[in-house]
Amino acid sequence: MKQDLNQIKENRLAGRYPTFYTVELDSGTGITRDLSTAGVCFTTANEIESDSMLRCFILMQKMGKNMTRIRCEGRVVRVNKSADGWEVAVNFTTLEW
């Protein structure tokens, strides 16, 4: 049976946008794949336990201006092995600019 990808509903609280920002973790670093006001998906070399609480910092810079370090906390809702390491999806509970 052929599925129309436009008909598939995703479990997301907000639209996500493709990004490539550095993520600082207690266990190392990662690179964002996409980001929204409700969550982030990133890749990292280290496996992170699903359903755990995670604190991280996302380093953002726009148009050559000063680096902004955003403090994020949230629940890990998905962890998948990928060619680049581990893909981790987090729903934010706290975001501090």
ABEGO torsion letter per residue (X at the ends): XBBBAAABBBBBABBBBBBBBBBBBAAEBBBBABBBAABBBBBBABBBBBGBBBBBBBBBBBGGBBBBBBBBBBBBABBBBBAAEBBBBBBBABBBX
